[in-house]
Amino acid sequence: MGVMKALVVYGSKLGGTEGLAEMIGQALTELQWQVTVRSAAVKQHDLGEYDAVVIGGALYAGRWHKDARRFVRREREALRLSPVWLFSSGPLGESAESAVSIGPVAQVVRLMADIGARGHATFGGRLSPDVTGFPARAMAKKMSGDWRDDEQVRSWAKEITAELC
């Protein structure tokens, strides 16, 4: 088998999930994948050229980012024909330390069933102390920080690779 190609797509509001998508792309690249990382808001071209598709969304109040949801719905038919994994980012503070054991929210469970996704992971999020917007700013006073765990990301990338190789 030649070089494996992966598309990593994300829906990100404040940049934390975008950064997580870049971390996943980097972890897959280190495992010899050819990786494209793109915003879910950008129209995609032939998903069939990828050996795997990874889609991530930031979680806000138990809802997956709208760009990620729209991407899954828009590309539903192509995604059903591809190996797909989903990820969520968002837990902060102590809840982020056990994020990897947090299952997908109901909305993501439905999307996974719709496209036959192979798996899901939840990763800790990031909240900048200088974030704008009232709810995020109020939260940042108590919870600012970065809980994205590079080791968890690398481990998940290895699981995806092992399943396909």
C-alpha positions, 0 to 999 in steps of 0.5 A: 500500500502506498502513502495513506492520505487523511483529511482532517476537518474542524469546526472551531470558534476560538481557535482551540479546535483548529489547533487540535486539528493541526496537532492530529494532522502532525501526529498522523504526518509523523506516522507517514500519512499525507495530511490535509487540514481544513476548516469544515466551513470550506467546501471540500472536493473529492473525499474519495481520494482520502483513506481516512477522514477525521472531523472535529468540532468544538463543544459549547453547551453540549452542542458540536460546532455548527460548521462540523455538523454542516460538513457531516450533513453536506458530505454525508454520502461520501463520508458513508463510503470512507473510514471516518473518525470524529473528535470533540474538544472542549472540556477545561480544568479537571474535567479535561484530565479525564476528557479521553473517557468522555463519550460523544454528546447526543448530537455527535452520536446521531451524526456518527450513526448516520455516516457509520463513523468508526470512532470518537475521541474527546480532547481537552480544550483551550480557552485564552484569558483574553477571549472576547464575548461575554460567556467566554470571557466570564468562563476565562476568568476561572478556567483559562488555560490549555488542556490539549494533550499531545500524548492523547492525540498521538495515541489516537492517531496510532489507533486510527493508523493501526485500524487501517494498516 
